[in-house]
Amino acid sequence: MNDLIVIEFVTLDGVVEDPDGSGGTAGGGWAFRHGPEAVKGDKFGLGPLLDTGVLVLGRTTWELFSRIFPSRTDEFATRMNAIPKLVASRSLTRADGWANSSLIEDDLVTEVRKRKAHQDVLVTGSISVVDALAEHDLVDEYRLIVFPSTVGAGRRLPLPEDLRLISVERKGNGALLRSRKVA
């Protein structure tokens, strides 16, 4: 079985909502206040997973990324444009605004289980997708870039009680924490 890896930006107080400010929340934009080093390129250390895995996104994250990545040509953007993308949405009827994107036609959990049997699955942003997959115990690893900011309010990442720290690495003014669930 392959891994399902959740990748997120998070504040010290656990908020994952609106890291770039595009959501217009009161505390939004907190990740980008720390400079580009922590948010640019393959900051989550995905490496070959971008070539062999599949990316699962909720509608809001997919719409944001589909406006950002198609026009970029750097190495990371090229890989993000090439990776197969599955979009979980109840309102979209098409996902042709970004190369290699398709709507999940089956149930999210069923589709992810099928994919996970053959390849690694990456989920970024998309907290409601993370909620649903975590509820079904499908998340194997969390890669979180934690920023030295607190915003006080906002959506928080649902984390299991027992995680084992794999590594910590500085990423600009943030820290990449890799954790796996305890078996």
C-alpha positions in Angstrom: 0.0 0.0 0.0 1.2 3.5 -0.8 1.0 6.6 1.4 -1.4 9.4 1.6 0.5 12.6 2.5 -1.1 15.8 3.7 0.9 18.9 3.0 -0.1 22.2 4.7 1.1 25.6 5.9 0.2 26.1 9.5 0.6 28.7 12.2 1.9 28.1 15.7 -1.7 28.1 17.0 -2.7 25.4 14.5 -4.5 27.5 11.9 -4.3 26.4 8.3 -7.0 28.7 6.9 -6.1 31.4 4.3 -2.3 31.2 4.4 -2.0 33.4 1.2 -4.8 35.9 2.0 -6.9 35.0 -1.0 -9.8 34.0 1.2 -10.1 37.5 2.6 -10.2 36.4 6.2 -9.1 38.8 9.0 -5.9 36.9 9.7 -5.2 35.7 6.1 -1.9 36.0 4.4 0.2 34.9 7.4 2.4 32.5 5.4 3.5 35.2 2.9 4.5 37.6 5.6 7.6 35.5 6.2 9.2 35.9 2.8 9.4 33.7 -0.3 11.9 31.1 1.0 9.4 29.0 2.9 6.7 29.0 0.2 8.6 28.7 -3.1 9.4 25.6 -5.0 9.3 22.0 -3.6 9.2 23.3 0.0 7.5 20.1 1.3 10.3 17.8 -0.1 8.0 15.8 -2.4 10.7 15.1 -5.0 9.8 12.1 -7.1 6.3 11.9 -5.6 5.4 14.7 -7.9 6.3 12.4 -10.8 4.7 9.2 -9.6 1.8 10.3 -7.3 -1.6 11.9 -7.7 -2.7 15.2 -6.2 -6.1 15.5 -4.6 -7.6 18.9 -4.1 -10.9 20.4 -3.0 -12.6 22.9 -5.3 -11.3 26.1 -3.6 -7.7 25.0 -3.6 -7.9 23.7 -7.2 -9.4 27.0 -8.4 -6.7 29.0 -6.7 -3.9 26.7 -8.0 -5.4 26.6 -11.5 -5.0 30.4 -11.7 -1.4 30.3 -10.5 0.5 27.3 -12.0 -0.5 27.0 -15.7 1.4 30.2 -16.6 4.5 29.4 -14.6 7.5 27.6 -16.2 9.9 26.9 -13.3 10.8 23.3 -12.4 8.3 23.0 -9.5 5.4 24.5 -11.5 6.2 22.3 -14.5 5.9 19.2 -12.2 2.7 20.6 -10.6 1.2 21.1 -14.0 2.1 17.5 -15.1 1.0 15.6 -12.0 -2.5 14.0 -12.3 -5.0 16.0 -10.2 -8.3 14.8 -8.8 -10.7 17.5 -7.8 -13.3 16.8 -5.1 -16.3 19.1 -5.8 -20.0 19.1 -5.6 -20.4 22.3 -7.7 -17.9 22.0 -10.5 -19.0 20.3 -13.7 -15.6 20.5 -15.4 -12.0 20.6 -14.4 -10.3 21.5 -17.6 -8.8 24.8 -16.5 -5.6 23.1 -15.4 -3.7 20.4 -17.3 -4.2 16.8 -16.1 -7.2 17.6 -13.8 -10.3 15.6 -13.5 -13.3 15.6 -11.2 -13.7 12.7 -8.8 -16.8 11.0 -10.1 -17.0 8.3 -7.4 -17.1 8.9 -3.7 -14.0 10.7 -2.4 -13.0 8.0 0.0 -13.6 5.2 -2.5 -11.6 7.0 -5.2 -8.7 7.7 -2.8 -8.6 4.1 -1.6 -8.4 2.9 -5.2 -5.6 5.3 -6.1 -3.7 4.6 -2.9 -3.5 0.9 -3.8 -1.4 1.9 -6.9 0.3 5.2 -6.1 1.1 7.8 -3.4 -1.7 10.4 -2.9 -0.9 14.0 -2.0 -3.4 16.4 -0.5 -2.7 20.1 -0.1 -5.0 22.8 1.3 -8.5 21.4 1.0 -9.2 21.0 4.7 -12.6 19.5 4.2 -11.0 16.8 2.0 -8.4 16.2 4.7 -11.2 16.0 7.3 -13.0 13.3 5.3 -9.9 11.2 4.6 -8.6 11.5 8.2 -12.0 10.4 9.4 -11.5 7.2 7.4 -8.0 6.7 8.8 -6.4 7.1 5.3 -3.7 9.7 6.2 -0.3 8.2 6.7 1.9 11.3 6.9 1.7 15.0 7.6 4.2 17.4 6.1 3.6 20.8 7.8 5.4 24.0 7.3 4.9 25.8 10.6 5.3 29.6 10.7 6.1 31.6 13.8 2.7 33.4 13.6 -0.5 33.2 15.5 -3.8 34.4 14.2 -6.1 33.4 17.0 -9.0 32.2 14.9 -9.6 30.2 11.8 -9.9 26.6 10.6 -7.5 24.2 12.2 -6.0 21.0 10.8 -7.5 17.8 12.2 -4.6 15.9 13.6 -4.7 12.4 15.2 -3.7 12.1 18.8 -0.6 9.9 18.2 2.0 11.1 15.7 5.6 10.2 15.5 8.0 12.9 14.4 10.1 11.9 11.4 12.1 15.1 10.8 12.3 18.8 11.3 14.0 21.1 8.7 14.2 24.9 8.5 12.4 26.4 5.4 13.1 30.1 5.4 11.4 31.5 8.4 9.3 28.4 8.9 10.0 24.8 9.8 9.0 21.7 7.9 7.7 19.0 10.3 7.2 15.5 9.0 5.1 13.2 11.1 3.6 9.8 10.6 0.7 8.3 12.5 1.6 5.7 15.0 0.7 2.2 13.9 
